[in-house]
Amino acid sequence: MYTDKILTCRECGVSFTFTAGEQEFYASKGFTNEPSRCAECRSARNRDRGGYSGGGGGGGYGGGYERRERQMFPAVCSNCGKETEVPFQPREDRPVYCSECFETHRPDRSAPSRGGGNRW
């Protein structure tokens, strides 16, 4: 059984509570170290590093950060010719599909993969 612990943030020196629920969560994920920063400093550190470390905030697990906007690139669908945007830099040697055509060209997800990764 876990009990709340009072820890000191190594960044700002403020005391914070490492709750029994947080300890249980850490243990369930296999984390062996206690947090060394308070939630506010963890959030600021993630923002500064441009990182995104999981769930949408709440529960005291490093919330308060924002997911960065995904960069989109203009493209012309290789199937229907419609102008679209895709989340990767298109290459001349690979087809690019709009979302509607992509659904019809998407590989069967139930078939076993041959290790080639995602193919757009």
MODELLER restraints for C-alpha pairs under 7 A, 6 or more apart:
rsr = mdl.restraints
at = mdl.atoms
rsr.add(forms.Gaussian(group=physical.xy_distance, feature=features.Distance(at['CA:2:A'], at['CA:20:A']), mean=4.88, stdev=0.5))
rsr.add(forms.Gaussian(group=physical.xy_distance, feature=features.Distance(at['CA:2:A'], at['CA:23:A']), mean=6.83, stdev=0.5))
rsr.add(forms.Gaussian(group=physical.xy_distance, feature=features.Distance(at['CA:3:A'], at['CA:19:A']), mean=6.86, stdev=0.5))
rsr.add(forms.Gaussian(group=physical.xy_distance, feature=features.Distance(at['CA:3:A'], at['CA:20:A']), mean=4.83, stdev=0.5))
rsr.add(forms.Gaussian(group=physical.xy_distance, feature=features.Distance(at['CA:4:A'], at['CA:17:A']), mean=6.50, stdev=0.5))
rsr.add(forms.Gaussian(group=physical.xy_distance, feature=features.Distance(at['CA:4:A'], at['CA:18:A']), mean=5.73, stdev=0.5))
rsr.add(forms.Gaussian(group=physical.xy_distance, feature=features.Distance(at['CA:4:A'], at['CA:19:A']), mean=4.32, stdev=0.5))
rsr.add(forms.Gaussian(group=physical.xy_distance, feature=features.Distance(at['CA:4:A'], at['CA:20:A']), mean=4.83, stdev=0.5))
rsr.add(forms.Gaussian(group=physical.xy_distance, feature=features.Distance(at['CA:5:A'], at['CA:17:A']), mean=5.65, stdev=0.5))
rsr.add(forms.Gaussian(group=physical.xy_distance, feature=features.Distance(at['CA:5:A'], at['CA:18:A']), mean=5.08, stdev=0.5))
rsr.add(forms.Gaussian(group=physical.xy_distance, feature=features.Distance(at['CA:5:A'], at['CA:19:A']), mean=6.32, stdev=0.5))
rsr.add(forms.Gaussian(group=physical.xy_distance, feature=features.Distance(at['CA:6:A'], at['CA:15:A']), mean=6.41, stdev=0.5))
rsr.add(forms.Gaussian(group=physical.xy_distance, feature=features.Distance(at['CA:6:A'], at['CA:16:A']), mean=5.66, stdev=0.5))
rsr.add(forms.Gaussian(group=physical.xy_distance, feature=features.Distance(at['CA:6:A'], at['CA:17:A']), mean=4.64, stdev=0.5))
rsr.add(forms.Gaussian(group=physical.xy_distance, feature=features.Distance(at['CA:6:A'], at['CA:18:A']), mean=6.15, stdev=0.5))
rsr.add(forms.Gaussian(group=physical.xy_distance, feature=features.Distance(at['CA:7:A'], at['CA:15:A']), mean=5.54, stdev=0.5))
rsr.add(forms.Gaussian(group=physical.xy_distance, feature=features.Distance(at['CA:7:A'], at['CA:16:A']), mean=5.42, stdev=0.5))
rsr.add(forms.Gaussian(group=physical.xy_distance, feature=features.Distance(at['CA:7:A'], at['CA:17:A']), mean=6.15, stdev=0.5))
rsr.add(forms.Gaussian(group=physical.xy_distance, feature=features.Distance(at['CA:7:A'], at['CA:18:A']), mean=6.71, stdev=0.5))
rsr.add(forms.Gaussian(group=physical.xy_distance, feature=features.Distance(at['CA:8:A'], at['CA:14:A']), mean=5.64, stdev=0.5))
rsr.add(forms.Gaussian(group=physical.xy_distance, feature=features.Distance(at['CA:8:A'], at['CA:15:A']), mean=4.37, stdev=0.5))
rsr.add(forms.Gaussian(group=physical.xy_distance, feature=features.Distance(at['CA:8:A'], at['CA:16:A']), mean=6.17, stdev=0.5))
rsr.add(forms.Gaussian(group=physical.xy_distance, feature=features.Distance(at['CA:9:A'], at['CA:15:A']), mean=6.19, stdev=0.5))
rsr.add(forms.Gaussian(group=physical.xy_distance, feature=features.Distance(at['CA:9:A'], at['CA:36:A']), mean=5.60, stdev=0.5))
rsr.add(forms.Gaussian(group=physical.xy_distance, feature=features.Distance(at['CA:9:A'], at['CA:37:A']), mean=4.35, stdev=0.5))
rsr.add(forms.Gaussian(group=physical.xy_distance, feature=features.Distance(at['CA:9:A'], at['CA:38:A']), mean=5.29, stdev=0.5))
rsr.add(forms.Gaussian(group=physical.xy_distance, feature=features.Distance(at['CA:10:A'], at['CA:36:A']), mean=5.82, stdev=0.5))
rsr.add(forms.Gaussian(group=physical.xy_distance, feature=features.Distance(at['CA:10:A'], at['CA:37:A']), mean=5.71, stdev=0.5))
rsr.add(forms.Gaussian(group=physical.xy_distance, feature=features.Distance(at['CA:11:A'], at['CA:37:A']), mean=6.17, stdev=0.5))
rsr.add(forms.Gaussian(group=physical.xy_distance, feature=features.Distance(at['CA:11:A'], at['CA:41:A']), mean=6.75, stdev=0.5))
rsr.add(forms.Gaussian(group=physical.xy_distance, feature=features.Distance(at['CA:16:A'], at['CA:38:A']), mean=5.99, stdev=0.5))
rsr.add(forms.Gaussian(group=physical.xy_distance, feature=features.Distance(at['CA:39:A'], at['CA:60:A']), mean=6.44, stdev=0.5))
rsr.add(forms.Gaussian(group=physical.xy_distance, feature=features.Distance(at['CA:39:A'], at['CA:61:A']), mean=6.97, stdev=0.5))
rsr.add(forms.Gaussian(group=physical.xy_distance, feature=features.Distance(at['CA:39:A'], at['CA:62:A']), mean=5.22, stdev=0.5))
rsr.add(forms.Gaussian(group=physical.xy_distance, feature=features.Distance(at['CA:42:A'], at['CA:62:A']), mean=5.75, stdev=0.5))
rsr.add(forms.Gaussian(group=physical.xy_distance, feature=features.Distance(at['CA:43:A'], at['CA:62:A']), mean=5.36, stdev=0.5))
rsr.add(forms.Gaussian(group=physical.xy_distance, feature=features.Distance(at['CA:43:A'], at['CA:63:A']), mean=6.26, stdev=0.5))
rsr.add(forms.Gaussian(group=physical.xy_distance, feature=features.Distance(at['CA:43:A'], at['CA:64:A']), mean=5.85, stdev=0.5))
rsr.add(forms.Gaussian(group=physical.xy_distance, feature=features.Distance(at['CA:43:A'], at['CA:65:A']), mean=5.63, stdev=0.5))
rsr.add(forms.Gaussian(group=physical.xy_distance, feature=features.Distance(at['CA:46:A'], at['CA:52:A']), mean=6.43, stdev=0.5))
rsr.add(forms.Gaussian(group=physical.xy_distance, feature=features.Distance(at['CA:46:A'], at['CA:65:A']), mean=6.99, stdev=0.5))
rsr.add(forms.Gaussian(group=physical.xy_distance, feature=features.Distance(at['CA:47:A'], at['CA:65:A']), mean=6.07, stdev=0.5))
rsr.add(forms.Gaussian(group=physical.xy_distance, feature=features.Distance(at['CA:52:A'], at['CA:67:A']), mean=6.55, stdev=0.5))
rsr.add(forms.Gaussian(group=physical.xy_distance, feature=features.Distance(at['CA:56:A'], at['CA:63:A']), mean=6.51, stdev=0.5))
rsr.add(forms.Gaussian(group=physical.xy_distance, feature=features.Distance(at['CA:57:A'], at['CA:63:A']), mean=3.38, stdev=0.5))
rsr.add(forms.Gaussian(group=physical.xy_distance, feature=features.Distance(at['CA:57:A'], at['CA:64:A']), mean=5.90, stdev=0.5))
rsr.add(forms.Gaussian(group=physical.xy_distance, feature=features.Distance(at['CA:70:A'], at['CA:87:A']), mean=6.87, stdev=0.5))
rsr.add(forms.Gaussian(group=physical.xy_distance, feature=features.Distance(at['CA:71:A'], at['CA:87:A']), mean=6.10, stdev=0.5))
rsr.add(forms.Gaussian(group=physical.xy_distance, feature=features.Distance(at['CA:72:A'], at['CA:85:A']), mean=5.85, stdev=0.5))
rsr.add(forms.Gaussian(group=physical.xy_distance, feature=features.Distance(at['CA:72:A'], at['CA:86:A']), mean=5.38, stdev=0.5))
rsr.add(forms.Gaussian(group=physical.xy_distance, feature=features.Distance(at['CA:72:A'], at['CA:87:A']), mean=4.59, stdev=0.5))
rsr.add(forms.Gaussian(group=physical.xy_distance, feature=features.Distance(at['CA:72:A'], at['CA:88:A']), mean=6.64, stdev=0.5))
rsr.add(forms.Gaussian(group=physical.xy_distance, feature=features.Distance(at['CA:73:A'], at['CA:85:A']), mean=5.23, stdev=0.5))
rsr.add(forms.Gaussian(group=physical.xy_distance, feature=features.Distance(at['CA:73:A'], at['CA:86:A']), mean=5.31, stdev=0.5))
rsr.add(forms.Gaussian(group=physical.xy_distance, feature=features.Distance(at['CA:73:A'], at['CA:87:A']), mean=6.20, stdev=0.5))
rsr.add(forms.Gaussian(group=physical.xy_distance, feature=features.Distance(at['CA:73:A'], at['CA:88:A']), mean=6.35, stdev=0.5))
rsr.add(forms.Gaussian(group=physical.xy_distance, feature=features.Distance(at['CA:73:A'], at['CA:89:A']), mean=6.04, stdev=0.5))
rsr.add(forms.Gaussian(group=physical.xy_distance, feature=features.Distance(at['CA:74:A'], at['CA:84:A']), mean=5.96, stdev=0.5))
rsr.add(forms.Gaussian(group=physical.xy_distance, feature=features.Distance(at['CA:74:A'], at['CA:85:A']), mean=4.49, stdev=0.5))
rsr.add(forms.Gaussian(group=physical.xy_distance, feature=features.Distance(at['CA:74:A'], at['CA:86:A']), mean=6.56, stdev=0.5))
rsr.add(forms.Gaussian(group=physical.xy_distance, feature=features.Distance(at['CA:75:A'], at['CA:83:A']), mean=5.93, stdev=0.5))
rsr.add(forms.Gaussian(group=physical.xy_distance, feature=features.Distance(at['CA:75:A'], at['CA:84:A']), mean=5.33, stdev=0.5))
rsr.add(forms.Gaussian(group=physical.xy_distance, feature=features.Distance(at['CA:75:A'], at['CA:85:A']), mean=5.57, stdev=0.5))
rsr.add(forms.Gaussian(group=physical.xy_distance, feature=features.Distance(at['CA:75:A'], at['CA:86:A']), mean=6.84, stdev=0.5))
rsr.add(forms.Gaussian(group=physical.xy_distance, feature=features.Distance(at['CA:75:A'], at['CA:90:A']), mean=6.93, stdev=0.5))
rsr.add(forms.Gaussian(group=physical.xy_distance, feature=features.Distance(at['CA:76:A'], at['CA:82:A']), mean=5.62, stdev=0.5))
rsr.add(forms.Gaussian(group=physical.xy_distance, feature=features.Distance(at['CA:76:A'], at['CA:83:A']), mean=4.52, stdev=0.5))
rsr.add(forms.Gaussian(group=physical.xy_distance, feature=features.Distance(at['CA:76:A'], at['CA:84:A']), mean=5.87, stdev=0.5))
rsr.add(forms.Gaussian(group=physical.xy_distance, feature=features.Distance(at['CA:77:A'], at['CA:83:A']), mean=6.32, stdev=0.5))
rsr.add(forms.Gaussian(group=physical.xy_distance, feature=features.Distance(at['CA:77:A'], at['CA:84:A']), mean=6.76, stdev=0.5))
rsr.add(forms.Gaussian(group=physical.xy_distance, feature=features.Distance(at['CA:77:A'], at['CA:96:A']), mean=5.42, stdev=0.5))
rsr.add(forms.Gaussian(group=physical.xy_distance, feature=features.Distance(at['CA:77:A'], at['CA:97:A']), mean=4.39, stdev=0.5))
rsr.add(forms.Gaussian(group=physical.xy_distance, feature=features.Distance(at['CA:77:A'], at['CA:98:A']), mean=5.24, stdev=0.5))
rsr.add(forms.Gaussian(group=physical.xy_distance, feature=features.Distance(at['CA:78:A'], at['CA:95:A']), mean=5.57, stdev=0.5))
rsr.add(forms.Gaussian(group=physical.xy_distance, feature=features.Distance(at['CA:78:A'], at['CA:96:A']), mean=5.44, stdev=0.5))
rsr.add(forms.Gaussian(group=physical.xy_distance, feature=features.Distance(at['CA:78:A'], at['CA:97:A']), mean=5.68, stdev=0.5))
rsr.add(forms.Gaussian(group=physical.xy_distance, feature=features.Distance(at['CA:79:A'], at['CA:97:A']), mean=6.44, stdev=0.5))
rsr.add(forms.Gaussian(group=physical.xy_distance, feature=features.Distance(at['CA:79:A'], at['CA:101:A']), mean=6.71, stdev=0.5))
rsr.add(forms.Gaussian(group=physical.xy_distance, feature=features.Distance(at['CA:84:A'], at['CA:98:A']), mean=5.74, stdev=0.5))
rsr.add(forms.Gaussian(group=physical.xy_distance, feature=features.Distance(at['CA:90:A'], at['CA:96:A']), mean=6.90, stdev=0.5))
rsr.add(forms.Gaussian(group=physical.xy_distance, feature=features.Distance(at['CA:96:A'], at['CA:120:A']), mean=6.68, stdev=0.5))
